[in-house]
Amino acid sequence: MKAAFIKQYGDVETLQLGQLPKPEPERNQVLIRVAASAVNPVDFHLRNGMMADTGTHTLPLVLGWDCSGVVEQVGEGVDSLQVGDKVLAFTPISEQGTNAEFVAVDAELVVEKPAELSFVEAAALPLAAVTAWQGLHRHGRLAQGKTVLIHNASGAVGSYAVQIAKAAGAYVVATASATKLDYVTSLGADEVFNERDLEWQSSNQYDVAYVAKPGIELLAESACCVKSGGSIVSTFDEIAEQQVATHGISFTRMWVENSATDLEQLVQLVKEKAVKIPIDSVYPLEEIQTAHLRSEQHKAVGKIVLVVDPLLKY
Ligand SMILES: NC(=O)c1ccc[n+]([C@@H]2O[C@H](COP(=O)([O-])OP(=O)(O)OC[C@H]3O[C@@H](n4cnc5c(N)ncnc54)[C@H](OP(=O)(O)O)[C@@H]3O)[C@@H](O)[C@H]2O)c1
């Protein structure tokens, strides 16, 4: 099968296109013919060797853990899906990825693609949106009427977080860099600030602070703005326990988990038009190096998507 993969860890030049053996679905798995895949920061981190010493992956490694496509083959024990079903999935980061013509996935992780979404849009949903969902609902204990602070609201996770928080009935204060404030306003945030301004820092006002980017200083500043009893959730950096304990707040450095249940909740929000799919750019699989550069240089506003099979349209 056609695939983009790395045979060694390193910079963007290590990404190559070629042929790899087509995977076989194991018991309780389906084989998906991939229409589109997406790029997330974890792709370039792994490409650079972030987990090289852990023995998690074998080379050649196919990156990418979002996909949309069509069920090509059904493994033994699967009765929830059929050949020809149009689907999307967030596949396990510990396994071979989705920047390839085919991927074998546990059927329990696969969700039906709604007709409203193209394959490109569907591939842009799973990893980033589930990260935002779990960060706010599971770790941040989001609820109606809560006041939520979201940093990096123009990134993929942040774009979904703003919309998920609004859909839950929260009051949303979001930050981004100066040129992206109109975009974040268009997502529905109630107040939008340049992250460098001090205005978002009026103390003790937030129930939840969601920090969806690296930055120890930003975490510490955000912790100071969370009400006693509230929570701060980070997608990247850690903060010292005593730093949050003095404020009476909880801290979670989250790790997103594969969950079809959470993904289905997001599909439902999309169907209800409460969540729009924020697409930054779309590249053919052959231009994966350009797509990785865009991600690694932090230029994206929303999701970067790779079209794997241009013949699969809806
Ligand atoms: N823990 C987990 O389970 C998990 C899961 C998914 C993602 N993540 C992490 O969450 C963060 C957001 O992910 P994402 O998919 O939303 O990323 P993304 O779409 O690539 O975010 C892009 C935006 O990040 C901002 N940015 C600027 N400098 C940055 C820097 N040095 N590092 C990171 N972002 C920078 C830029 O916005 P401005 O110009 O407005 O600053 C840029 O538009 C990443 O750090 C990612 O690694 C963690």
The ligand as an SDF file (V2000), in Angstrom:
LIG
                    3D

 48 52  0  0  0  0  0  0  0  0999 V2000
   -1.5640   16.1340   26.1940 N   0  0  0  0  0  0  0  0  0  0  0  0
   -2.2670   15.7340   25.1540 C   0  0  0  0  0  0  0  0  0  0  0  0
   -2.9170   14.6840   25.2190 O   0  0  0  0  0  0  0  0  0  0  0  0
   -2.2740   16.5790   23.9120 C   0  0  0  0  0  0  0  0  0  0  0  0
   -3.1360   16.2760   22.8450 C   0  0  0  0  0  0  0  0  0  0  0  0
   -3.1640   17.1370   21.7480 C   0  0  0  0  0  0  0  0  0  0  0  0
   -2.3210   18.2610   21.7040 C   0  0  0  0  0  0  0  0  0  0  0  0
   -1.4640   18.4790   22.7340 N   0  0  0  0  0  0  0  0  0  0  0  0
   -0.5960   19.6860   22.7650 C   0  0  0  0  0  0  0  0  0  0  0  0
   -1.4680   20.8120   22.8310 O   0  0  0  0  0  0  0  0  0  0  0  0
   -0.9010   21.9240   22.1430 C   0  0  0  0  0  0  0  0  0  0  0  0
   -1.9170   22.4310   21.1280 C   0  0  0  0  0  0  0  0  0  0  0  0
   -2.1490   21.4440   20.1400 O   0  0  0  0  0  0  0  0  0  0  0  0
   -2.8330   21.8770   18.7730 P   0  0  0  0  0  0  0  0  0  0  0  0
   -3.1110   20.6690   17.9860 O   0  0  0  0  0  0  0  0  0  0  0  0
   -3.9220   22.8510   19.0570 O   0  0  0  0  0  0  0  0  0  0  0  0
   -1.6080   22.6840   18.1200 O   0  0  0  0  0  0  0  0  0  0  0  0
   -1.6230   23.6290   16.8900 P   0  0  0  0  0  0  0  0  0  0  0  0
   -2.9200   23.5750   16.1590 O   0  0  0  0  0  0  0  0  0  0  0  0
   -0.3890   23.3150   16.1100 O   0  0  0  0  0  0  0  0  0  0  0  0
   -1.4430   25.0780   17.5170 O   0  0  0  0  0  0  0  0  0  0  0  0
   -1.0720   26.0980   16.6090 C   0  0  0  0  0  0  0  0  0  0  0  0
   -0.9810   27.4110   17.3310 C   0  0  0  0  0  0  0  0  0  0  0  0
   -0.1120   27.3060   18.4490 O   0  0  0  0  0  0  0  0  0  0  0  0
    0.3870   28.6140   18.7680 C   0  0  0  0  0  0  0  0  0  0  0  0
    1.8190   28.5500   19.0960 N   0  0  0  0  0  0  0  0  0  0  0  0
    2.7170   29.4910   18.9170 C   0  0  0  0  0  0  0  0  0  0  0  0
    3.9060   29.1170   19.3810 N   0  0  0  0  0  0  0  0  0  0  0  0
    3.7710   27.8990   19.8810 C   0  0  0  0  0  0  0  0  0  0  0  0
    4.6520   26.9940   20.5020 C   0  0  0  0  0  0  0  0  0  0  0  0
    5.9250   27.2720   20.7200 N   0  0  0  0  0  0  0  0  0  0  0  0
    4.1910   25.8170   20.8490 N   0  0  0  0  0  0  0  0  0  0  0  0
    2.9290   25.5190   20.6260 C   0  0  0  0  0  0  0  0  0  0  0  0
    2.0320   26.3380   20.0720 N   0  0  0  0  0  0  0  0  0  0  0  0
    2.4470   27.5360   19.6950 C   0  0  0  0  0  0  0  0  0  0  0  0
    0.1200   29.4580   17.5430 C   0  0  0  0  0  0  0  0  0  0  0  0
   -0.9240   30.3550   17.8960 O   0  0  0  0  0  0  0  0  0  0  0  0
   -0.6320   31.8660   18.3520 P   0  0  0  0  0  0  0  0  0  0  0  0
    0.0500   32.5170   17.1860 O   0  0  0  0  0  0  0  0  0  0  0  0
   -1.9710   32.4290   18.6530 O   0  0  0  0  0  0  0  0  0  0  0  0
    0.2540   31.7650   19.5590 O   0  0  0  0  0  0  0  0  0  0  0  0
   -0.3890   28.4810   16.4980 C   0  0  0  0  0  0  0  0  0  0  0  0
   -1.3700   29.0420   15.6530 O   0  0  0  0  0  0  0  0  0  0  0  0
    0.4100   21.4160   21.5340 C   0  0  0  0  0  0  0  0  0  0  0  0
    1.4570   21.8000   22.3790 O   0  0  0  0  0  0  0  0  0  0  0  0
    0.2470   19.9010   21.5160 C   0  0  0  0  0  0  0  0  0  0  0  0
    1.4900   19.2340   21.5870 O   0  0  0  0  0  0  0  0  0  0  0  0
   -1.4290   17.6650   23.8240 C   0  0  0  0  0  0  0  0  0  0  0  0
  1  2  1  0
  2  3  2  0
  2  4  1  0
  4  5  1  0
  4 48  2  0
  5  6  2  0
  6  7  1  0
  7  8  2  0
  8  9  1  0
  8 48  1  0
  9 10  1  0
  9 46  1  0
 10 11  1  0
 11 12  1  0
 11 44  1  0
 12 13  1  0
 13 14  1  0
 14 15  2  0
 14 16  1  0
 14 17  1  0
 17 18  1  0
 18 19  2  0
 18 20  1  0
 18 21  1  0
 21 22  1  0
 22 23  1  0
 23 24  1  0
 23 42  1  0
 24 25  1  0
 25 26  1  0
 25 36  1  0
 26 27  1  0
 26 35  1  0
 27 28  2  0
 28 29  1  0
 29 30  1  0
 29 35  2  0
 30 31  1  0
 30 32  2  0
 32 33  1  0
 33 34  2  0
 34 35  1  0
 36 37  1  0
 36 42  1  0
 37 38  1  0
 38 39  2  0
 38 40  1  0
 38 41  1  0
 42 43  1  0
 44 45  1  0
 44 46  1  0
 46 47  1  0
M  CHG  2   8   1  16  -1
M  END
$$$$
